[in-house]
Amino acid sequence: MTDDRMHLNLFTMNAVEHVTAGNWRTAGDQSHRYTDTEYWEEVARLAERGGFEAVFFADVRGVYDVYGDSRDTAIEKAVQTPANDPELVVPAMASVTDHLGFAVTRSTTYVHPYQLARELSTLDHLTDGRLAFNVVTSYLESAAENLGLDERMDREERYDRADEFLDVCYALWEDSWEDDAVVRDADAGVYTDPEKVHAVDFEGERFSVPGPHSCEPSPQRTPVLFQAGSSDRGREFAARNAEALFVSQPTEEGVRSYVDDLRDRAEDAGRDPDDLRFFPGIAPVVGETEAVAQAKYDRYRKNVDTEATLALLGGFMDLDFSELDPDQRVEHIETDAIQGAVNALTKHVPERDWTVREVAKFCGLGSTSPVVVGSPEQVADELQHWFEDVGVDGFNVKEIVRPGTLRDFVDLVVPELRERDLLREEYEDGTLRERMFGRRRPPEGHPAKRE
Ligand SMILES: Cc1cc2nc3c(=O)[nH]c(=O)nc-3n(C[C@H](O)[C@H](O)[C@H](O)COP(=O)(O)O)c2cc1C
């Protein structure tokens, strides 16, 4: 915890279901409205009413086809398919809000950095500096095939490419246009002073980009950088580049060990460890009373689709759960998909020798993050404990039903957190980075830092 108040992100996806499998069937769930602009506008207004820092959009570019070596389960049960593009709903959401941030997931594996730097600068302009970029390297083999490769690149190569990719973006965002390059001098007929727009002349192993950047400086230049890599190489990458980290660990020990490790690595990379912000995921189930919350939880639990959960986890881990006996223990494996998902279920929970059945049950609501069930006071107690005692900076609120999980949280838990002075009553002015970190630019020691 590096601030007096916690920061909240809504963890969602421009799809029917994200990390909960089967609850689109719950009465009143509106997940199918993900195709409507009005739905996303409602979500944005609701999140801003609740003082959220940002809406975070996950994204994948392939189908979950590891389970049973087939895409059928994923398609039949809406496992992150169908899914629309996350970036394109951001301007609509920004236009109905004033302060809420938007964290979009984009992969560095399949696009060119010049192209992505331009898209993200555009969004930073259109949101008045409320953009964050969740940097991922992608894990689905099916995405690699869709995007022109014969097979998924191995992890080392993905992260090496991601490091170089970001260096190109930093050069375009930070070095190309001087702050006062645009002069708009109508009398002289000069829009931009060419002396103040520079080539970047980036020459790397994978990318050669002369520049200049095509966009004039956006409010943040470099968007706030989120990351969730959790393998050894992923952590090294995060320690160098991330400003905020999504932590996906089912236990307090897992979160503590991740936070300590990342802070140590950031220090080794020449950064101030306190410059990093940590956001574990939680799936809240809240009701006016404990009994109401428990009844909701029971209902949600009944709607969990086990096969769909295993199809989702199978994609995360690149492991075909259909071949395993439900009572078989889930062994630790090394994977080229999300190593962190494997570790979360097999390494940081030594006291839980989980079987396939138990893993499916645990992950059915909110994947590898804990579910917090209770009255507003009970849920707030739990969040306060994590914030004050475990030392996290806030939470990634995962949805079980939509927009019900968010609405319950905003109507019931947010007032309780505000009462305890743990959450802002009103937004501070400024860009997303200014609100989250109290600074305009990436800090000392960060590779995007200039001067
Ligand atoms: C909480 C969390 C959220 C993630 N969200 C996405 C996502 O939306 N899209 C994606 O392609 N990868 C996502 N990932 C995957 C990673 O960012 C990373 O690319 C992947 O974990 C492989 O690296 P690793 O083995 O170092 O974890 C997520 C991982 C975690 C832990």
The ligand as an SDF file (V2000), in Angstrom:
LIG
                    3D

 31 33  0  0  0  0  0  0  0  0999 V2000
   -4.5400  -11.3670  -14.1600 C   0  0  0  0  0  0  0  0  0  0  0  0
   -4.0380  -11.7160  -15.5250 C   0  0  0  0  0  0  0  0  0  0  0  0
   -4.6820  -11.1770  -16.6260 C   0  0  0  0  0  0  0  0  0  0  0  0
   -4.2310  -11.4580  -17.9240 C   0  0  0  0  0  0  0  0  0  0  0  0
   -4.9030  -10.9630  -18.9710 N   0  0  0  0  0  0  0  0  0  0  0  0
   -4.5180  -11.3090  -20.2130 C   0  0  0  0  0  0  0  0  0  0  0  0
   -5.2560  -10.9200  -21.3360 C   0  0  0  0  0  0  0  0  0  0  0  0
   -6.2630  -10.2430  -21.2260 O   0  0  0  0  0  0  0  0  0  0  0  0
   -4.8210  -11.2900  -22.5500 N   0  0  0  0  0  0  0  0  0  0  0  0
   -3.6920  -12.0310  -22.7360 C   0  0  0  0  0  0  0  0  0  0  0  0
   -3.3420  -12.3330  -23.8850 O   0  0  0  0  0  0  0  0  0  0  0  0
   -2.9640  -12.4140  -21.6770 N   0  0  0  0  0  0  0  0  0  0  0  0
   -3.3600  -12.0960  -20.4400 C   0  0  0  0  0  0  0  0  0  0  0  0
   -2.6560  -12.5410  -19.3830 N   0  0  0  0  0  0  0  0  0  0  0  0
   -1.4510  -13.2750  -19.6590 C   0  0  0  0  0  0  0  0  0  0  0  0
   -0.1720  -12.5240  -19.3850 C   0  0  0  0  0  0  0  0  0  0  0  0
   -0.1740  -11.1860  -19.3410 O   0  0  0  0  0  0  0  0  0  0  0  0
    1.0770  -13.1140  -20.0300 C   0  0  0  0  0  0  0  0  0  0  0  0
    1.1480  -12.8240  -21.3710 O   0  0  0  0  0  0  0  0  0  0  0  0
    1.0340  -14.5590  -19.8070 C   0  0  0  0  0  0  0  0  0  0  0  0
    0.7860  -14.6910  -18.4680 O   0  0  0  0  0  0  0  0  0  0  0  0
    2.2940  -15.2940  -20.2250 C   0  0  0  0  0  0  0  0  0  0  0  0
    3.3280  -14.9040  -19.4340 O   0  0  0  0  0  0  0  0  0  0  0  0
    3.6930  -15.5570  -18.0470 P   0  0  0  0  0  0  0  0  0  0  0  0
    3.8540  -17.0080  -18.2770 O   0  0  0  0  0  0  0  0  0  0  0  0
    4.9290  -14.8150  -17.6810 O   0  0  0  0  0  0  0  0  0  0  0  0
    2.5720  -15.3030  -17.0820 O   0  0  0  0  0  0  0  0  0  0  0  0
   -3.0960  -12.2840  -18.0980 C   0  0  0  0  0  0  0  0  0  0  0  0
   -2.4510  -12.8320  -16.9870 C   0  0  0  0  0  0  0  0  0  0  0  0
   -2.9130  -12.5830  -15.7160 C   0  0  0  0  0  0  0  0  0  0  0  0
   -2.1840  -13.1910  -14.5700 C   0  0  0  0  0  0  0  0  0  0  0  0
  1  2  1  0
  2  3  1  0
  2 30  2  0
  3  4  2  0
  4  5  1  0
  4 28  1  0
  5  6  2  0
  6  7  1  0
  6 13  1  0
  7  8  2  0
  7  9  1  0
  9 10  1  0
 10 11  2  0
 10 12  1  0
 12 13  2  0
 13 14  1  0
 14 15  1  0
 14 28  1  0
 15 16  1  0
 16 17  1  0
 16 18  1  0
 18 19  1  0
 18 20  1  0
 20 21  1  0
 20 22  1  0
 22 23  1  0
 23 24  1  0
 24 25  2  0
 24 26  1  0
 24 27  1  0
 28 29  2  0
 29 30  1  0
 30 31  1  0
M  END
$$$$
